[in-house]
Each structure stands twice: as structure tokens, then as C-alpha cells.
Amino acid sequence: MIIKGIFPPMLTPFKENGDVDYNAFIRNIEKWDNEPLGGYLVLGSNSETAYLNEEEKLTLIELTVQTAKKQRTILAGTGLESTRETIRLTNMAARLGAHAALVLTPNYYSGQMSDEALIKHFTSIADASEIPILIYNVPKFTHFNISVEAVRILSQHPNIIGMKDSAGTIAQLEAFRKATPETFNLIVGSATILYQALTIGVKSGILALANCAPKACAEVQELFSQGKHDEAKQLQERLLPAIKAVTDTYGIAGLKYASTLMGYEGGFVRNPLIELRPNEKENIRTILKQIGIEIDDLRLNH
């Protein structure tokens, strides 16, 4: 299984009362279907997955499979704290039609997550999973970093087909690239190093910014594939203020607001996250305009 292209870690729109707005979720997919994307990640970090119950998760997977264009690759984030429950959710996702599972490193007992523990965890999941799995490394949220040696060993398992690395450093991404087979789907999880990742042979990105600016993210990769490396690099550099705003400074609330400005349905965040203040919304509007992203004028007063 070869994974290529740009994937949004799809945001989950909530109603003001905290319920999932499934109709808005469907409309977002229908709009993304018109963009040059490789597929979708349902239940990613930017989906507020930590706040979703099992029924909500399964419904979102099912709706993604039913709504997305047939040629698009659908990844489902199924990582839970225990190996047993991760296997259970992964196989439910498989039966709903997900093509592969993105499995977060367990992290509540992060101090105990040695190479031995992680190798055992991912090997057990891969052995039991009905679909291929990918490792998900995101130190920002898990507060630890999976080792290159653990990934090297795990990459030899026939049902572990890749990894999303969101550590955000090209040096680490390159170390993973050198330690794994060419067929291993190494996916960049930070738009700040998308161009650099492409230069070392990475073929896919799961990027928060792709929720609100999918075309611009895909264009970086397309320009690179056409040999227009300078143009690709310049476009990424132009996008950096927006990347910083929607991933670091303002978090998921900022990403949802930026997506709403771009004509998608961001909806509300789920408690305990809080909505943006008026001045923060104005800052995001200004950033998007400054970098030349066309805002949906009908939503400027949102």
C-alpha cells in the first residue's frame, strides 16, 4: 500500500451544545472532495479525538467512508492506551471500510514506554489488525519520542506499512527515512517542514493546515514534483505565518476559525477547549489576508 499526497487530519465540527455536527462534517468532506488531496485522516489530533466517545468515533469513520471519493485513501486514528482496546477499535474501523489505521503511541505511562514496550505494543496490534497500521509519533502531545531503533525494527513487520512523524524536525525525519525500507510510508506531520521532507523522498503529509488551505498545501507538493523546487519552497515560506497560527499559537480553535473563514464548517470546540477571543479572530483574519489566501467574504463577520 503506497500512501501519497496531502491529507487533512479532519476537524470535528461541534454544535454549541457540544454535540457532534455530523451534517457539517459531511459537507466539509464534500468540499474537500473538490480539492487535490490524497485522502483523509479521520480521528487525528486535530479532530479532538481525545474528547470523542466510541460511538462518535465509529460514526465519523463510517461517514468518511460513505462520503469520500472512492479513489481517496482513508486513514483512521485508532490508537488507545491499551493494546487490547486499540486492536478492538482498529478492527471495528476496518469493518467500516478504513484502508489503514494510524496508531498513536500510548502515553499515559510515558515513562514506561521503552523500546521493548512499544515494539511489543505495535507488533501485537499489527499481528491482530485486519488492515495495515502506521505508527503515529507526536511528542507535542505524548511528551516522548519513539526511537529510531524501535521504528527500524517495527518497519520490518509486513503489516506495519508506515509512520506519521509530527516531531517537526527534518533531522529526525531523515533518520527515520534512512532506518526504514523504501516501501515504508514515512509521512510528515508538520507543514513547516513539508518542502524539506519532499527533498528526502517523503511522498505524503498529514497537515493541520490542509483543513483550511488544502489547495495551497497540495500545490507545494505539486510544484516540487514538477521540478519547480524554488517555487515550492517559496510557497511554503509564504504559508509559515498561517501554519504557526493554526498549529501553535491558537491551536484547534484557531484551525476551526480559519477553516470557517475559508468556507468550511469549523463549528465549536468541545469543552474544556475554549473559543477564540475577538482579537484572536482578527489576528487570524489578518494573517490569512497577508499571505494571500482568499477568505470567504460572507464569513468575515463570523
Backbone bond lengths (Angstrom), bond angles and torsions (degrees), N, CA, C in turn:
res aa  C-N    CA-C-N  psi(-1)  N-CA   C-N-CA  omega(-1)  CA-C   N-CA-C  phi
1 M - - - 1.469 - - 1.519 108.82 -
2 I 1.323 116.53 120.08 1.465 121.90 179.59 1.528 109.01 -105.12
3 I 1.314 116.15 126.61 1.467 121.26 -179.28 1.520 108.21 -107.29
4 K 1.322 116.16 120.72 1.463 121.71 -178.19 1.517 109.88 -131.54
5 G 1.324 115.41 155.56 1.457 121.11 171.82 1.513 113.90 94.04
6 I 1.316 114.10 -175.01 1.461 122.47 -176.84 1.528 110.04 -99.04
7 F 1.333 115.22 134.53 1.464 122.48 179.73 1.531 108.84 -122.31
8 P 1.328 118.90 130.68 1.462 118.51 168.08 1.528 110.08 -82.33
9 P 1.346 118.26 135.53 1.460 120.34 167.87 1.526 106.16 -78.36
10 M 1.300 116.64 92.13 1.461 122.97 -160.78 1.528 113.19 -57.22
11 L 1.328 115.03 126.86 1.452 119.41 175.80 1.529 109.96 -67.08
12 T 1.327 115.64 153.38 1.467 122.26 177.74 1.518 108.39 -107.65
13 P 1.333 118.49 110.07 1.468 119.49 179.32 1.538 109.98 -73.79
14 F 1.312 116.06 130.88 1.456 121.04 174.01 1.523 109.58 -110.96
15 K 1.326 115.62 149.11 1.456 121.02 171.23 1.528 108.37 -76.48
16 E 1.318 115.72 168.80 1.463 119.42 -177.56 1.522 111.86 -61.71
17 N 1.343 117.21 -29.01 1.468 120.54 179.78 1.529 112.92 -82.42
18 G 1.343 117.47 0.69 1.446 121.30 176.88 1.515 115.13 97.31
19 D 1.318 118.54 -7.59 1.464 121.37 177.49 1.525 110.22 -72.59
20 V 1.327 116.99 150.05 1.461 120.59 173.75 1.524 108.85 -68.73
21 D 1.311 116.00 133.41 1.471 121.04 176.54 1.530 107.70 -94.27
22 Y 1.321 115.66 86.94 1.463 120.26 -175.01 1.529 112.46 -65.34
23 N 1.317 116.85 -33.76 1.477 119.38 179.27 1.521 110.70 -65.65
24 A 1.325 117.07 -40.61 1.461 120.59 176.96 1.527 110.21 -65.13
25 F 1.321 117.47 -38.52 1.462 122.55 177.91 1.526 110.31 -59.62
26 I 1.325 116.51 -44.23 1.473 121.11 178.89 1.525 110.46 -64.11
27 R 1.331 116.72 -44.17 1.466 119.75 -178.93 1.527 111.22 -62.73
28 N 1.322 117.67 -35.61 1.460 120.20 176.68 1.524 111.13 -62.93
29 I 1.331 116.74 -44.03 1.466 119.69 179.32 1.527 109.90 -62.13
30 E 1.315 116.95 -42.66 1.468 120.46 179.82 1.524 110.86 -60.43
31 K 1.331 117.17 -35.50 1.468 120.98 177.90 1.530 110.75 -74.11
32 W 1.339 117.23 -42.92 1.472 120.66 177.08 1.528 111.64 -63.15
33 D 1.322 116.17 -29.27 1.466 120.10 179.94 1.529 112.25 -60.23
34 N 1.321 116.41 -20.10 1.472 120.54 179.32 1.525 112.54 -90.06
35 E 1.324 116.80 0.87 1.457 121.29 -178.03 1.532 110.38 -105.39
36 P 1.338 117.92 158.87 1.473 121.68 -176.09 1.524 113.03 -80.33
37 L 1.322 116.09 66.69 1.456 122.28 -177.81 1.522 111.12 -103.20
38 G 1.337 115.81 157.52 1.456 120.36 177.57 1.512 112.29 -85.74
39 G 1.324 116.01 -25.35 1.456 120.37 -178.50 1.509 110.31 167.41
40 Y 1.331 115.64 -158.41 1.458 121.56 -174.70 1.520 111.34 -136.34
41 L 1.331 115.47 145.68 1.456 121.28 166.62 1.522 107.17 -108.50
42 V 1.310 115.72 113.51 1.463 120.87 173.38 1.525 107.37 -96.70
43 L 1.331 116.23 135.18 1.467 123.05 -178.63 1.530 112.25 74.20
44 G 1.322 115.63 50.20 1.453 121.18 172.54 1.522 110.09 -95.85
45 S 1.318 116.83 -177.67 1.469 120.20 178.34 1.520 111.56 -60.61
46 N 1.332 116.44 -39.00 1.467 120.18 -179.39 1.524 112.77 -77.48
47 S 1.328 116.57 -1.65 1.467 121.21 175.98 1.529 111.68 -89.20
48 E 1.336 117.29 3.56 1.472 121.92 -174.45 1.533 110.39 56.80
49 T 1.328 115.53 37.82 1.458 121.38 -176.22 1.524 112.73 -59.25
50 A 1.318 116.82 -32.98 1.469 120.05 -179.31 1.528 111.77 -61.87
51 Y 1.337 117.03 -18.82 1.462 121.22 -177.37 1.534 112.54 -102.27
52 L 1.317 117.60 3.51 1.465 121.39 -176.98 1.519 110.76 -97.67
53 N 1.339 116.35 141.80 1.463 118.40 173.20 1.530 109.68 -87.08
54 E 1.324 116.42 173.97 1.462 119.94 -173.86 1.523 112.24 -62.25
55 E 1.311 117.05 -42.09 1.472 119.73 -179.33 1.524 110.84 -61.04
56 E 1.334 116.56 -43.16 1.467 120.24 178.54 1.519 110.84 -63.21
57 K 1.316 116.95 -42.24 1.461 120.63 179.60 1.529 111.11 -60.30
58 L 1.312 116.29 -47.70 1.469 120.22 -177.82 1.526 111.18 -65.14
59 T 1.318 116.66 -37.59 1.470 119.85 178.44 1.522 110.85 -64.85
60 L 1.331 117.09 -41.65 1.463 120.51 179.95 1.528 111.44 -66.05
61 I 1.332 116.94 -38.49 1.467 119.52 175.93 1.523 109.90 -62.61
62 E 1.323 115.88 -47.66 1.469 120.54 -177.99 1.522 111.63 -60.73
63 L 1.332 117.30 -43.75 1.463 121.00 -179.90 1.528 111.12 -65.72
64 T 1.320 116.89 -36.36 1.466 119.91 178.41 1.523 110.05 -63.94
65 V 1.321 116.90 -46.99 1.465 121.64 179.39 1.525 110.80 -60.99
66 Q 1.317 116.43 -41.83 1.469 120.72 -176.83 1.526 112.70 -71.76
67 T 1.343 117.24 -31.10 1.465 121.05 -170.71 1.524 113.08 -96.97
68 A 1.311 118.15 -35.24 1.465 121.78 -173.02 1.524 111.50 -66.11
69 K 1.330 115.66 150.63 1.460 120.85 172.35 1.521 109.71 -54.70
70 K 1.311 116.02 141.51 1.462 120.88 -172.84 1.525 113.28 -61.75
71 Q 1.338 117.51 -29.60 1.470 119.28 -176.96 1.528 112.71 -82.55
72 R 1.311 118.26 -0.66 1.453 120.63 -177.23 1.528 111.36 -89.11
73 T 1.327 115.17 140.23 1.457 121.46 179.40 1.524 109.44 -81.20
74 I 1.320 116.15 131.01 1.458 121.07 -178.53 1.518 109.64 -113.28
75 L 1.330 114.63 117.08 1.453 122.12 175.93 1.525 108.60 -104.80
76 A 1.318 116.59 141.20 1.462 120.98 178.51 1.517 109.27 -120.74
77 G 1.324 116.14 130.63 1.457 120.82 176.69 1.520 110.23 -80.48
78 T 1.316 117.03 109.83 1.467 120.74 -172.67 1.528 113.61 -119.91
79 G 1.313 117.77 8.60 1.455 120.24 -176.48 1.522 112.61 -71.08
80 L 1.330 116.47 125.95 1.457 123.16 174.13 1.530 107.90 -123.77
81 E 1.294 117.00 179.05 1.459 118.94 -173.86 1.524 113.35 -71.41
82 S 1.321 117.73 -37.61 1.460 119.07 -178.98 1.523 111.00 -98.35
83 T 1.309 115.77 149.11 1.463 121.40 177.09 1.526 109.91 -59.99
84 R 1.317 116.14 -45.23 1.469 122.12 -176.93 1.529 111.85 -57.73
85 E 1.331 116.74 -49.17 1.464 120.14 -177.47 1.534 111.62 -71.71
86 T 1.317 116.53 -31.31 1.467 119.30 176.12 1.526 110.46 -64.47
87 I 1.315 117.19 -43.13 1.475 120.70 177.35 1.527 109.93 -60.42
88 R 1.307 115.61 -44.18 1.469 120.19 -178.49 1.532 111.36 -60.77
89 L 1.338 117.19 -49.28 1.464 120.22 -178.92 1.527 111.15 -67.69
90 T 1.326 116.94 -37.47 1.459 120.90 179.99 1.529 110.81 -61.12
91 N 1.298 117.02 -43.93 1.461 119.40 -178.84 1.524 112.47 -73.61
92 M 1.325 117.89 -28.33 1.468 119.21 172.14 1.530 109.72 -66.86
93 A 1.350 116.59 -40.24 1.467 120.23 176.70 1.522 110.97 -62.39
94 A 1.332 115.98 -39.63 1.469 120.76 178.75 1.517 110.75 -60.60
95 R 1.321 116.77 -43.90 1.468 120.76 -177.12 1.518 112.25 -71.06
96 L 1.334 116.31 -18.28 1.462 120.15 175.35 1.529 112.10 -87.58
97 G 1.342 117.23 -8.77 1.456 119.78 174.47 1.505 116.72 112.93
98 A 1.332 118.30 4.17 1.470 119.66 175.55 1.520 109.24 -63.18
99 H 1.330 116.49 142.02 1.468 120.67 -177.55 1.527 112.63 -82.90
100 A 1.323 116.69 -30.44 1.462 121.29 179.35 1.522 108.00 -158.27
101 A 1.340 115.70 161.89 1.458 120.83 -178.76 1.519 110.31 -115.18
102 L 1.322 115.62 136.29 1.457 122.38 174.05 1.526 106.94 -99.46
103 V 1.331 116.88 116.33 1.461 121.30 -170.56 1.521 110.54 -110.48
104 L 1.315 115.47 111.68 1.459 122.79 178.75 1.529 110.77 -66.01
105 T 1.322 116.22 141.58 1.462 119.56 173.99 1.530 109.22 -63.74
106 P 1.331 118.93 129.12 1.472 119.61 176.73 1.519 109.05 -62.04
107 N 1.334 117.00 143.48 1.460 117.60 -168.55 1.519 116.59 -142.44
108 Y 1.330 118.46 -4.64 1.472 118.38 -178.77 1.519 109.93 -60.58
109 Y 1.329 116.39 -42.67 1.463 121.31 175.32 1.530 108.50 -101.76
110 S 1.322 115.22 58.15 1.459 120.37 -171.64 1.525 112.91 -58.75
111 G 1.321 116.96 -33.29 1.455 120.17 -179.68 1.522 113.26 -66.04
112 Q 1.334 116.32 -18.64 1.463 121.48 179.75 1.529 112.65 -97.53
113 M 1.333 116.51 -1.05 1.467 119.05 -175.32 1.525 111.31 -86.32
114 S 1.311 114.73 70.42 1.458 122.71 177.34 1.523 110.00 -73.55
115 D 1.320 115.92 170.52 1.468 119.36 174.39 1.525 110.60 -54.79
116 E 1.317 115.63 -43.63 1.471 119.75 -178.66 1.530 111.52 -59.40
117 A 1.336 116.40 -45.41 1.461 120.53 -178.97 1.526 111.24 -64.89
118 L 1.337 116.72 -43.91 1.461 120.16 -177.63 1.528 111.72 -69.83
119 I 1.320 117.25 -38.63 1.461 120.27 178.08 1.524 110.17 -63.48
120 K 1.319 116.21 -42.70 1.471 120.23 177.95 1.529 110.60 -63.78
121 H 1.330 116.65 -44.01 1.467 122.43 -178.80 1.532 111.38 -59.68
122 F 1.335 116.20 -55.28 1.467 119.46 -176.08 1.526 112.19 -70.11
123 T 1.319 117.57 -33.00 1.464 119.87 177.81 1.523 110.73 -66.36
124 S 1.327 116.73 -42.02 1.466 120.73 178.86 1.526 111.09 -63.12
125 I 1.324 116.43 -40.75 1.473 120.30 178.82 1.523 109.77 -65.83
126 A 1.323 116.51 -46.68 1.466 120.48 -178.53 1.525 111.59 -62.37
127 D 1.320 116.14 -37.59 1.466 119.89 178.87 1.528 111.50 -63.74
128 A 1.325 116.71 -35.81 1.464 121.13 -173.19 1.525 114.15 -98.02
129 S 1.328 117.42 -13.51 1.463 120.55 -174.08 1.524 112.64 -75.64
130 E 1.314 115.21 139.92 1.466 121.76 178.39 1.525 112.14 -84.00
131 I 1.316 117.17 -8.14 1.466 122.42 176.06 1.530 108.18 -131.46
132 P 1.342 117.41 160.43 1.468 119.85 176.87 1.523 110.77 -62.15
133 I 1.319 115.75 153.84 1.464 119.79 177.86 1.521 110.88 -123.33
134 L 1.327 114.48 156.12 1.457 123.07 175.49 1.520 107.87 -126.53
135 I 1.315 115.88 144.62 1.462 122.41 176.93 1.528 108.49 -79.71
136 Y 1.322 116.61 140.41 1.464 120.66 176.81 1.525 108.77 -119.34
137 N 1.322 115.75 114.52 1.465 123.31 -179.16 1.522 109.36 -111.52
138 V 1.348 117.30 113.20 1.459 120.44 -179.45 1.532 109.27 -140.30
139 P 1.348 116.50 80.85 1.471 121.39 -175.95 1.523 114.57 -56.07
140 K 1.314 117.11 -26.55 1.467 120.71 179.34 1.523 111.30 -55.63
141 F 1.327 116.38 -36.73 1.464 120.85 -177.83 1.532 113.07 -103.40
142 T 1.326 117.19 -32.16 1.467 119.34 -176.77 1.521 113.05 -89.11
143 H 1.341 115.85 -20.01 1.468 122.80 178.17 1.526 113.25 67.59
144 F 1.308 116.39 22.80 1.461 120.28 167.32 1.517 108.43 -154.65
145 N 1.322 115.04 163.80 1.461 122.44 -171.63 1.523 108.67 -121.00
146 I 1.320 118.18 123.63 1.462 120.02 176.97 1.531 109.12 -65.75
147 S 1.305 117.18 143.20 1.460 120.29 -174.87 1.524 112.34 -80.62
148 V 1.311 115.23 156.25 1.463 121.12 176.44 1.532 109.88 -61.85
149 E 1.326 116.42 -38.96 1.464 119.87 -178.76 1.530 111.72 -64.87
150 A 1.327 117.50 -40.58 1.467 120.35 177.59 1.523 110.59 -63.23
151 V 1.323 116.43 -42.43 1.470 120.13 179.01 1.524 110.46 -66.17
152 R 1.327 117.40 -38.96 1.473 120.58 178.44 1.528 110.64 -58.07
153 I 1.310 116.16 -46.23 1.462 120.69 -179.29 1.530 110.89 -66.98
154 L 1.319 116.28 -45.62 1.466 120.05 -178.34 1.527 112.45 -66.21
155 S 1.328 116.98 -30.76 1.478 120.11 -178.38 1.526 112.37 -65.96
156 Q 1.326 116.83 -13.67 1.464 120.51 179.08 1.532 112.28 -83.66
157 H 1.335 116.66 -10.75 1.471 120.19 178.48 1.528 109.12 -74.92
158 P 1.333 118.78 130.79 1.473 120.31 -175.82 1.520 114.81 -63.92
159 N 1.344 117.60 -20.37 1.461 119.13 -179.02 1.527 112.94 -104.07
160 I 1.340 117.02 6.56 1.470 121.13 171.78 1.518 106.33 -106.66
161 I 1.320 115.91 100.98 1.468 120.20 -166.50 1.521 114.12 -100.02
162 G 1.331 117.39 -1.70 1.455 116.77 -178.66 1.511 112.74 175.88
163 M 1.314 114.07 -169.81 1.452 121.30 -175.55 1.522 110.15 -158.08
164 K 1.317 115.03 139.98 1.462 120.48 168.65 1.522 107.67 -103.95
165 D 1.330 116.12 120.14 1.453 120.79 178.15 1.519 109.38 -108.60
166 S 1.336 116.09 116.44 1.463 121.42 -179.44 1.518 112.25 -109.98
167 A 1.326 116.66 21.56 1.471 119.69 179.28 1.525 111.21 -66.52
168 G 1.342 116.67 -27.72 1.458 120.09 173.85 1.505 116.22 87.22
169 T 1.354 117.66 14.09 1.461 119.38 177.41 1.523 109.45 -120.48
170 I 1.312 115.98 134.15 1.459 120.15 -179.11 1.524 110.47 -69.98
171 A 1.333 117.93 -29.52 1.468 120.82 179.50 1.522 110.52 -62.48
172 Q 1.331 116.65 -44.42 1.464 119.35 179.40 1.524 110.89 -68.37
173 L 1.313 116.20 -42.04 1.467 119.53 179.83 1.530 110.06 -59.89
174 E 1.315 116.04 -40.72 1.456 120.04 179.34 1.526 111.38 -67.32
175 A 1.327 117.01 -35.01 1.467 120.40 177.30 1.524 110.57 -64.97
176 F 1.333 117.03 -40.54 1.469 120.76 176.29 1.534 110.22 -65.01
177 R 1.326 115.69 -39.75 1.463 119.93 -179.66 1.528 111.07 -61.14
178 K 1.315 116.50 -44.49 1.468 121.06 -177.87 1.532 112.44 -69.85
179 A 1.343 116.82 -25.74 1.467 120.95 -175.39 1.523 113.61 -89.55
180 T 1.327 117.37 -8.24 1.468 120.23 -173.64 1.523 111.12 -120.52
181 P 1.338 117.65 158.81 1.467 120.40 179.65 1.526 112.05 -64.03
182 E 1.312 115.98 158.29 1.476 120.52 178.14 1.509 111.77 -59.06
183 T 1.329 116.64 -30.89 1.471 121.18 -177.71 1.520 112.76 -77.49
184 F 1.328 117.76 -8.81 1.464 122.52 -178.98 1.523 108.52 -74.39
185 N 1.328 117.01 124.36 1.471 122.12 -176.49 1.529 110.00 -79.52
186 L 1.315 116.77 91.62 1.453 121.12 176.89 1.531 108.24 -87.18
187 I 1.330 115.85 120.82 1.467 122.04 -173.02 1.527 108.98 -115.86
188 V 1.319 116.21 130.38 1.460 120.38 177.69 1.528 108.68 -82.18
189 G 1.333 115.51 135.75 1.453 120.06 -178.14 1.512 113.87 -110.84
190 S 1.320 117.00 12.76 1.465 121.19 179.67 1.519 109.58 -134.32
191 A 1.322 116.55 120.28 1.463 120.52 -178.50 1.523 112.32 -66.71
192 T 1.323 117.24 -18.72 1.468 119.45 -179.29 1.525 111.88 -65.57
193 I 1.339 117.43 -22.87 1.468 119.76 -179.66 1.530 111.28 -121.28
194 L 1.323 117.55 23.44 1.465 120.19 -179.42 1.528 111.03 -58.53
195 Y 1.325 117.96 -49.82 1.465 120.14 -178.60 1.521 110.57 -60.03
196 Q 1.315 117.24 -47.03 1.461 120.79 -179.07 1.532 110.76 -61.93
197 A 1.324 116.40 -37.49 1.467 120.07 178.10 1.522 111.47 -63.27
198 L 1.319 116.05 -39.85 1.470 120.13 178.92 1.521 111.02 -62.24
199 T 1.328 116.81 -34.31 1.473 119.77 -177.77 1.525 112.46 -69.54
200 I 1.331 118.28 -19.16 1.471 120.13 178.60 1.530 111.79 -103.42
201 G 1.320 116.04 12.26 1.454 119.55 173.10 1.512 116.59 98.91
202 V 1.336 118.07 3.56 1.461 120.43 175.50 1.530 108.93 -69.08
203 K 1.322 116.44 137.42 1.466 120.73 -173.45 1.528 114.06 -114.56
204 S 1.334 116.50 1.41 1.458 118.53 -176.10 1.520 111.04 -149.41
205 G 1.330 115.03 150.44 1.457 121.19 176.12 1.513 111.05 -137.83
206 I 1.318 116.30 134.02 1.471 121.76 171.38 1.512 105.39 -107.15
207 L 1.330 116.65 104.13 1.459 122.04 -164.27 1.523 111.45 -125.80
208 A 1.331 116.50 128.86 1.463 120.85 178.66 1.526 111.05 -54.91
209 L 1.334 116.53 -41.67 1.465 120.55 -177.13 1.527 112.19 -61.13
210 A 1.327 117.28 -22.80 1.466 120.35 -179.86 1.523 112.39 -67.76
211 N 1.335 118.01 -13.71 1.460 120.09 172.96 1.523 111.36 -65.04
212 C 1.334 115.47 -43.26 1.467 119.16 -173.68 1.527 112.90 -105.55
213 A 1.340 118.00 -23.02 1.467 121.47 -179.17 1.527 110.31 -134.00
214 P 1.332 117.60 58.72 1.466 120.11 -176.25 1.520 113.50 -62.29
215 K 1.329 116.23 -38.27 1.463 119.69 -177.29 1.521 111.03 -65.37
216 A 1.321 117.20 -42.31 1.464 120.78 -179.64 1.525 111.10 -65.19
217 C 1.336 116.58 -41.78 1.471 119.78 178.48 1.525 110.65 -63.22
218 A 1.332 115.89 -45.22 1.469 120.20 -179.81 1.521 111.08 -65.26
219 E 1.331 116.49 -31.32 1.466 119.95 -178.53 1.523 111.40 -67.73
220 V 1.337 117.50 -33.64 1.468 119.58 175.98 1.517 109.57 -57.60
221 Q 1.326 116.62 -46.99 1.465 120.50 -179.53 1.525 111.54 -68.85
222 E 1.314 117.55 -38.83 1.462 120.62 -178.98 1.526 110.93 -66.00
223 L 1.324 117.11 -44.07 1.466 120.34 177.67 1.523 110.58 -60.32
224 F 1.326 115.81 -41.33 1.455 120.05 178.91 1.523 110.48 -62.47
225 S 1.321 117.25 -44.52 1.467 121.11 -178.01 1.523 111.94 -65.69
226 Q 1.336 117.03 -24.32 1.464 122.12 177.20 1.522 112.50 -85.09
227 G 1.307 116.41 1.19 1.463 120.69 -178.54 1.514 114.05 83.05
228 K 1.338 117.34 6.96 1.468 121.63 -179.88 1.530 108.82 -91.08
229 H 1.322 115.66 66.05 1.457 120.93 -171.36 1.521 112.94 -66.15
230 D 1.297 117.10 -39.41 1.471 119.66 179.80 1.518 110.82 -63.72
231 E 1.334 116.08 -42.19 1.464 119.92 179.36 1.527 111.08 -65.44
232 A 1.330 116.39 -39.68 1.464 120.34 178.27 1.521 110.83 -62.71
233 K 1.318 115.91 -43.77 1.465 120.66 -179.69 1.527 111.17 -65.74
234 Q 1.324 116.26 -41.24 1.462 120.54 179.62 1.523 111.65 -64.46
235 L 1.342 116.16 -39.37 1.463 119.45 179.12 1.523 110.00 -65.33
236 Q 1.311 117.04 -43.98 1.462 118.84 178.74 1.522 110.52 -60.62
237 E 1.326 117.33 -42.68 1.467 120.42 -179.83 1.527 111.20 -62.87
238 R 1.329 115.63 -34.72 1.469 119.13 178.02 1.530 111.67 -67.94
239 L 1.317 115.70 -29.91 1.464 120.36 -178.13 1.533 113.34 -81.85
240 L 1.336 117.50 -13.15 1.461 120.90 -172.33 1.536 114.44 -53.97
241 P 1.346 120.53 -42.61 1.471 118.56 179.23 1.530 112.49 -60.78
242 A 1.337 116.89 -37.44 1.465 119.95 178.38 1.517 110.64 -70.21
243 I 1.338 116.84 -39.42 1.466 120.90 178.50 1.526 109.76 -59.56
244 K 1.328 116.37 -46.36 1.462 120.97 -179.09 1.527 111.12 -63.57
245 A 1.338 115.91 -40.12 1.468 119.71 -177.29 1.520 112.12 -66.12
246 V 1.346 116.43 -44.09 1.469 118.84 -172.70 1.523 113.21 -89.50
247 T 1.307 118.81 -6.33 1.462 119.61 178.43 1.524 113.06 -116.12
248 D 1.320 117.14 -35.83 1.466 120.01 -175.59 1.528 112.63 -106.81
249 T 1.315 116.06 -59.03 1.468 119.67 -170.57 1.522 112.84 -68.13
250 Y 1.329 117.67 -49.20 1.467 120.84 -171.99 1.526 113.95 -112.26
251 G 1.317 117.83 -2.85 1.457 120.94 172.83 1.516 114.37 60.19
252 I 1.315 115.67 -151.95 1.463 121.08 -174.15 1.526 111.53 -65.72
253 A 1.316 117.66 -36.90 1.472 119.49 177.47 1.526 110.07 -60.70
254 G 1.336 116.67 -39.36 1.457 120.32 177.60 1.507 112.44 -67.69
255 L 1.337 116.47 -40.90 1.459 120.46 177.82 1.514 110.74 -62.74
256 K 1.314 116.82 -41.66 1.465 120.12 -179.75 1.534 111.12 -65.83
257 Y 1.328 116.05 -40.07 1.463 118.40 179.49 1.524 111.12 -67.60
258 A 1.330 116.97 -43.24 1.464 120.22 177.16 1.525 110.60 -60.41
259 S 1.319 117.24 -39.92 1.466 121.04 178.73 1.517 110.92 -64.79
260 T 1.321 116.51 -40.18 1.465 120.32 177.12 1.525 110.51 -61.82
261 L 1.339 117.02 -43.39 1.464 120.35 178.37 1.525 111.94 -61.50
262 M 1.322 116.66 -28.73 1.460 121.11 -178.15 1.522 112.79 -88.90
263 G 1.338 116.77 8.17 1.455 119.72 175.01 1.515 114.91 97.77
264 Y 1.338 116.89 2.04 1.466 120.54 175.08 1.524 108.99 -92.35
265 E 1.310 116.41 177.67 1.457 120.32 -179.10 1.529 108.87 -112.71
266 G 1.329 114.62 93.46 1.456 119.72 -178.14 1.516 112.70 -71.75
267 G 1.317 115.81 -36.08 1.449 119.88 -177.04 1.520 111.84 68.23
268 F 1.313 114.97 -164.33 1.462 121.80 -179.90 1.527 110.09 -94.14
269 V 1.328 116.54 160.84 1.457 120.24 169.90 1.521 108.13 -84.12
270 R 1.326 115.69 162.33 1.469 120.15 178.57 1.534 108.73 -99.24
271 N 1.326 115.52 138.04 1.464 120.96 177.91 1.529 110.81 -56.29
272 P 1.345 116.45 139.60 1.469 128.65 18.06 1.531 115.48 -93.82
273 L 1.336 119.33 7.40 1.462 119.14 173.41 1.524 109.16 -63.31
274 I 1.330 116.11 152.62 1.460 119.61 -179.40 1.522 109.98 -119.66
275 E 1.333 114.18 153.78 1.455 121.05 -179.77 1.534 110.79 -72.56
276 L 1.329 115.27 162.38 1.463 120.40 178.30 1.521 111.68 -70.05
277 R 1.318 115.02 150.08 1.463 121.28 172.16 1.529 108.24 -81.71
278 P 1.349 117.68 159.83 1.471 120.27 -179.02 1.522 113.85 -53.74
279 N 1.343 117.81 -41.35 1.467 119.40 -178.68 1.530 111.02 -68.13
280 E 1.322 117.87 -30.88 1.464 121.15 177.68 1.524 110.70 -70.10
281 K 1.320 116.23 -38.76 1.467 119.84 175.74 1.526 110.46 -62.11
282 E 1.319 116.02 -41.83 1.465 120.35 -179.99 1.530 110.19 -63.77
283 N 1.326 116.78 -38.94 1.463 120.27 178.50 1.527 111.07 -61.69
284 I 1.318 117.28 -41.43 1.460 120.57 179.93 1.524 110.78 -67.69
285 R 1.319 116.24 -41.92 1.477 119.26 177.08 1.524 110.46 -58.48
286 T 1.334 116.34 -43.63 1.461 121.07 -178.71 1.524 111.21 -63.96
287 I 1.327 116.53 -44.19 1.476 120.74 -179.49 1.521 110.65 -61.24
288 L 1.310 117.28 -46.79 1.468 120.43 -178.44 1.532 110.93 -62.33
289 K 1.309 116.37 -40.57 1.472 119.37 178.87 1.527 111.36 -67.24
290 Q 1.330 116.32 -40.97 1.468 120.33 -177.07 1.520 112.30 -63.84
291 I 1.329 117.35 -33.24 1.463 118.95 -178.39 1.521 111.85 -90.99
292 G 1.338 116.16 3.32 1.455 119.64 172.13 1.512 115.27 87.26
293 I 1.336 117.94 15.73 1.461 120.31 175.34 1.522 108.34 -84.14
294 E 1.312 115.93 127.73 1.467 121.08 -176.81 1.521 110.27 -77.53
295 I 1.321 115.45 118.09 1.462 121.41 179.72 1.517 108.93 -87.00
296 D 1.310 115.41 143.45 1.466 121.33 174.58 1.534 107.38 -65.54
297 D 1.336 117.06 108.70 1.465 121.41 -174.31 1.524 113.28 -58.70
298 L 1.329 116.36 -27.13 1.455 119.97 -179.00 1.529 112.00 -68.41
299 R 1.318 116.70 -14.88 1.465 120.35 -173.32 1.527 112.86 -109.94
300 L 1.312 117.00 7.43 1.465 120.53 -175.24 1.529 112.49 -62.62
301 N 1.325 117.21 -28.64 1.465 119.82 -178.28 1.522 112.72 -95.03
302 H 1.328 116.79 9.55 1.477 120.15 -177.75 1.525 110.12 -65.45
